[in-house]
Amino acid sequence: MSQARLTIDLDALARNFRTLAGWAQGAEVAPVLKADAYGLGAAPVARRLTREGARRFYVARLSEGEALRAALGPGPQVLVLDGLTPGDERRMSAASLTPVLLSLAQVDRARAWKGPAVLHVDTGMNRSGLTVGELGDLDLTGLNLRGLLSHLGSAHDPADPRNALQLERLTAAKARLPNLPTSLAASAGAALGPAFRFDQVRPGVSLFGGGPEERPDARLDTVATLTAPVVNVRHVEAGELMGYGSRRRAERPMRLAIVAAGYADGIIRRAGGGGRAWLAGALRPVVLVNMDLSAIEIGAAAVSEGDEAELLGPHVPLDDLAAWAGTVAHEILVRLSPRAERIYLGAA
């Protein structure tokens, strides 16, 4: 069958959850499953993580929260990072969701709504959340606050001074609200040290194998493996043009395996010309990526139609593929297409 196959290993996911729980050293581990669990299926991922002990989950959109509540039923807390936007109150209540409040306007809305909420304070991302000054002047009357949250902007680089600055600012904010459970660290922050963990860590990409410093980390297992069959093996003479646009010219005679996956399956086009794929027992150059097909240089290797190429997986680590494509592991995952046949390993 000339179709890419995406295999999602839920047992590996569970091992990564336990690894992150070790990094958390007693802090709660609350998985972030936004964008359909980074493209890997929020329902099966959340069900497995619930079996592993997760009791709180974060999503980005209200609609994601509603879908996750439908998959999990009552019980686990589902928090919506977009907060409480106008007109959301009825849907938040109906699905028993907890908004993460991002602005003074949302705080006022939550006060009128009276439902449970978490307060986001901006400690240096300059993206969303109350400023430290706004928090200092905040009237807490009538608010049903259940937690305090911030987000690190440079946790993937332990030496970046912004990490210490954000920690200092959140520590000051916590002094204003000392009784609220507090969270600062996501995947990378959980690895920075005990001071950053507070009461809860919120891992996302590292659950799925992405290293906390944006490079492969041997402590984390591969969760997603994308393979595709070889549909053609061909020779290209030196000087011949390949693919679209007359921009890729063979500098030497080349033997190529054409595989049935391209950017329509989630392989970022920019990976062509710099990336690698695993085929015939070795990493081999990806020469080009088109919409439905990609070309891999195979030299004299014994490759036939029907052989499987690994485009992402244990031999092609998530962070390496991201580096070859000039992006981050998060984007690699969320761009994986529904066109690839999905197979789940392990119990959900």
ABEGO torsion letter per residue (X at the ends): XBBBBBBBBAAAAAAAAAAAAAAAGGBBBBBBABGGGGGAGAAAAAAAAAAAGBABBBBABAAAAAAAAAAAEBGBBBBBAAEBBBGAAAAAAAAGBBBBBABAAAAAAAAAAGBBBBBBBBAGAGABEBBAAAAAABBABGBBBABBBBBBAAAABAABAAAAAAAAAAAAAAAABAABBBBABBAAAAAAEAAAAEABBBBBAAAAGBBAAGBBBAABBBABBBBBBBABBBBBBBGBBBEBGGABBBABBBBBBBBBBBAAAGBBAAABGABBBBBGGBBBBBABBBAABBBBBAEABBBBBGBBBBABEAABBAAAAAAAAGBBAAAAAAABBAABBBBBBEBX
